[in-house]
Amino acid sequence: MSHRIKIIKEWVDVNVTAANQIFKESFEVDKHVSKIIGIAFTTNNDSMPYYRGSQKISINEKEIYPEGYESKILMQGFNVPVNERIISLGEELEPGNRRVEIEYKDENHLFVAFSPYKVRLYVYSRIDD
């Protein structure tokens, strides 16, 4: 009998519609997930989260990144190969209650005036068949 591993990608969008606010979003990973292996962070306007953004990310009520963690640290540039853009969590996490939460904070910045933007948090998980 063979054993297969399937990697899936799920995400949640955070629509940042006002300056100097906190926006909270969450979702539950697929019920068949056996381990959560990593995340990725993207946006439709690179300068906004780079200069203005920070977040707190929790998975299964475990704080992965604390409040105030700068978005620019999570962002990946074009110089990073596609297959290396997943940020490993250091260890595979049990899905537990399957809940993924992000609290994204926008703050004023001298160099970048606010305009609405979106950030997306991807969660990569393993399903064992």
C-alpha positions as CSV (number, residue, x, y, z in Angstrom):
1,M,0.0,0.0,0.0
2,S,1.4,3.4,-0.9
3,H,1.3,6.5,1.3
4,R,0.7,9.9,-0.4
5,I,1.2,13.4,1.0
6,K,-0.8,16.2,-0.5
7,I,0.0,19.9,0.2
8,I,-2.9,22.3,0.1
9,K,-2.9,26.1,0.2
10,E,-5.7,28.1,1.8
11,W,-6.0,31.8,2.5
12,V,-7.8,34.7,4.1
13,D,-7.9,38.2,2.7
14,V,-7.8,41.3,5.0
15,N,-9.2,44.4,3.3
16,V,-7.6,47.4,4.8
17,T,-10.2,50.1,4.2
18,A,-9.1,52.8,6.7
19,A,-5.9,54.3,8.1
20,N,-4.7,53.6,11.6
21,Q,-7.1,50.7,12.2
22,I,-6.9,47.0,13.2
23,F,-8.6,44.5,10.9
24,K,-9.3,41.0,12.1
25,E,-10.0,38.0,9.9
26,S,-10.0,34.2,10.5
27,F,-10.8,30.9,8.9
28,E,-10.6,27.2,9.6
29,V,-8.2,25.0,7.6
30,D,-9.6,22.0,5.8
31,K,-10.9,19.2,8.1
32,H,-8.6,16.7,6.5
33,V,-5.4,18.6,7.3
34,S,-2.9,16.5,9.4
35,K,-0.2,19.2,9.8
36,I,0.2,22.9,9.1
37,I,3.6,23.4,7.5
38,G,4.0,27.1,6.6
39,I,2.6,30.5,5.6
40,A,3.0,33.1,3.0
41,F,2.1,36.8,3.0
42,T,1.1,38.8,-0.1
43,T,-0.5,42.1,-1.0
44,N,-2.0,44.0,-3.9
45,N,0.2,47.1,-3.0
46,D,3.7,46.3,-1.8
47,S,4.5,49.7,-0.3
48,M,1.5,49.8,2.0
49,P,2.2,46.8,4.3
50,Y,6.0,47.3,3.9
51,Y,5.8,50.8,5.4
52,R,2.5,50.8,7.2
53,G,1.7,47.3,8.3
54,S,2.2,44.9,11.2
55,Q,0.2,41.9,12.4
56,K,-0.3,39.2,14.9
57,I,-0.9,35.7,13.5
58,S,-2.2,32.8,15.5
59,I,-2.9,29.2,14.5
60,N,-4.8,26.8,16.8
61,E,-4.7,29.6,19.5
62,K,-0.8,29.4,19.3
63,E,0.8,32.8,18.6
64,I,3.0,32.3,15.6
65,Y,3.9,36.0,15.2
66,P,3.3,38.5,18.0
67,E,1.3,41.7,17.9
68,G,3.4,44.4,16.1
69,Y,5.4,41.9,13.9
70,E,6.4,44.0,10.9
71,S,4.9,43.0,7.6
72,K,8.1,43.8,5.7
73,I,9.8,40.9,7.4
74,L,7.2,38.5,6.0
75,M,7.1,39.9,2.5
76,Q,8.8,38.0,-0.3
77,G,10.3,39.7,-3.4
78,F,10.5,38.6,-7.0
79,N,14.1,37.5,-6.3
80,V,12.9,34.6,-4.2
81,P,12.2,31.5,-6.3
82,V,8.5,30.4,-6.3
83,N,9.2,27.1,-4.6
84,E,11.0,28.9,-1.7
85,R,8.3,31.5,-0.8
86,I,6.7,29.5,2.0
87,I,7.8,30.7,5.4
88,S,8.4,27.5,7.5
89,L,7.0,27.6,10.9
90,G,10.1,25.8,12.2
91,E,8.0,22.8,13.1
92,E,4.9,21.3,11.6
93,L,1.9,22.3,13.8
94,E,-1.1,20.1,14.7
95,P,-4.2,21.7,13.3
96,G,-6.1,21.4,16.6
97,N,-9.2,23.6,16.4
98,R,-8.2,24.4,12.8
99,R,-8.6,28.2,13.4
100,V,-6.2,30.7,11.8
101,E,-6.4,34.3,12.9
102,I,-4.7,37.5,11.7
103,E,-5.0,40.9,13.3
104,Y,-3.5,43.3,10.8
105,K,-2.7,46.9,11.9
106,D,-2.2,49.8,9.6
107,E,-0.3,52.8,10.9
108,N,0.6,56.2,9.5
109,H,3.9,56.5,7.8
110,L,5.7,59.7,6.7
111,F,6.6,58.3,3.2
112,V,3.4,56.5,2.2
113,A,-0.1,58.1,2.3
114,F,-3.0,55.8,2.9
115,S,-5.1,54.3,0.2
116,P,-7.2,51.1,0.5
117,Y,-5.3,47.8,0.0
118,K,-5.5,44.1,0.6
119,V,-3.2,41.7,2.3
120,R,-3.5,37.9,2.0
121,L,-2.3,35.3,4.4
122,Y,-1.8,31.9,2.9
123,V,-1.6,28.7,5.0
124,Y,0.1,25.6,3.6
125,S,-1.0,22.3,5.1
126,R,-0.3,18.6,4.6
127,I,-3.0,16.0,4.1
128,D,-1.9,12.4,4.4
129,D,-3.7,9.9,2.3
